[in-house]
Amino acid sequence: MKPTPSESPTVADMAGIGIYFAACVLLPLLGGVALDNVLHTAPVFVLIGLVVGLAAGAAGIWLKVREFTK
């Protein structure tokens, strides 16, 4: 039995978006911290990881919002 499509996003959908965004930001950020520790390059890779994570999270949220507005 298929669930009926709802008109608006559920609480679980919104929580999933939040967890997705947090993972998109934290994973590259932590990778940048690790690379900075290994290569002794102050905040270079942390900032790169932050930018990459924010871009990936924003793109994912944008796609999910587009899905809800169809």
ZAPA-313025 format. One record per residue (C-alpha): x, y, z; residue number from 1; residue in three letters. Coordinates in Angstrom, 1 decimal, padded with zeros to 4 digits, m for minus. Example, Ala and Ser with C-alpha at 12.3 -4.5 7.8 and 13.67 -1.06 7.14 Angstrom:
<rs>
[[012.3 m004.5 007.8] 1 ALA]
[[013.7 m001.1 007.1] 2 SER]
</rs>
This chain:
<rs>
[[000.0 000.0 000.0] 1 MET]
[[001.5 003.3 m001.1] 2 LYS]
[[001.3 006.3 001.2] 3 PRO]
[[m000.9 009.1 m000.1] 4 THR]
[[001.1 012.2 m001.0] 5 PRO]
[[000.7 015.0 001.5] 6 SER]
[[000.2 018.7 000.6] 7 GLU]
[[003.0 019.9 002.9] 8 SER]
[[006.2 018.5 004.3] 9 PRO]
[[006.0 016.5 007.4] 10 THR]
[[008.1 016.9 010.6] 11 VAL]
[[010.2 014.0 009.5] 12 ALA]
[[010.9 015.7 006.2] 13 ASP]
[[012.0 018.8 007.9] 14 MET]
[[014.2 016.9 010.4] 15 ALA]
[[015.7 015.0 007.5] 16 GLY]
[[016.6 018.3 005.7] 17 ILE]
[[018.2 019.6 008.9] 18 GLY]
[[020.3 016.4 009.4] 19 ILE]
[[021.3 016.4 005.7] 20 TYR]
[[022.5 020.1 006.0] 21 PHE]
[[024.4 019.4 009.2] 22 ALA]
[[026.1 016.4 007.6] 23 ALA]
[[026.9 018.3 004.5] 24 CYS]
[[028.6 021.1 006.5] 25 VAL]
[[030.3 018.9 009.2] 26 LEU]
[[031.9 016.3 007.0] 27 LEU]
[[033.9 018.6 004.8] 28 PRO]
[[034.7 020.8 007.7] 29 LEU]
[[036.1 018.0 009.8] 30 LEU]
[[038.0 016.8 006.7] 31 GLY]
[[039.5 020.3 006.4] 32 GLY]
[[040.5 020.2 010.1] 33 VAL]
[[042.2 016.9 009.6] 34 ALA]
[[044.1 018.1 006.5] 35 LEU]
[[045.1 021.2 008.2] 36 ASP]
[[046.5 019.2 011.1] 37 ASN]
[[048.5 016.9 008.8] 38 VAL]
[[049.8 019.6 006.4] 39 LEU]
[[050.2 022.3 009.0] 40 HIS]
[[048.3 024.8 006.9] 41 THR]
[[046.4 027.1 009.3] 42 ALA]
[[042.7 027.6 008.3] 43 PRO]
[[043.1 027.0 004.6] 44 VAL]
[[041.4 023.6 004.3] 45 PHE]
[[038.9 024.3 007.0] 46 VAL]
[[037.6 027.3 005.0] 47 LEU]
[[037.6 025.3 001.8] 48 ILE]
[[035.6 022.5 003.6] 49 GLY]
[[033.2 025.0 005.0] 50 LEU]
[[032.5 026.6 001.6] 51 VAL]
[[032.1 023.2 m000.1] 52 VAL]
[[029.8 022.0 002.7] 53 GLY]
[[027.6 025.1 002.7] 54 LEU]
[[027.3 024.9 m001.1] 55 ALA]
[[026.4 021.2 m001.0] 56 ALA]
[[023.9 021.7 001.8] 57 GLY]
[[022.3 024.7 000.1] 58 ALA]
[[022.0 022.7 m003.2] 59 ALA]
[[020.4 019.8 m001.4] 60 GLY]
[[017.9 022.0 000.5] 61 ILE]
[[017.0 023.8 m002.8] 62 TRP]
[[016.3 020.5 m004.5] 63 LEU]
[[014.2 019.3 m001.6] 64 LYS]
[[012.2 022.5 m001.5] 65 VAL]
[[011.6 022.3 m005.2] 66 ARG]
[[010.3 018.8 m004.7] 67 GLU]
[[007.8 020.0 m002.1] 68 PHE]
[[006.5 022.9 m004.2] 69 THR]
[[005.6 020.8 m007.2] 70 LYS]
</rs>
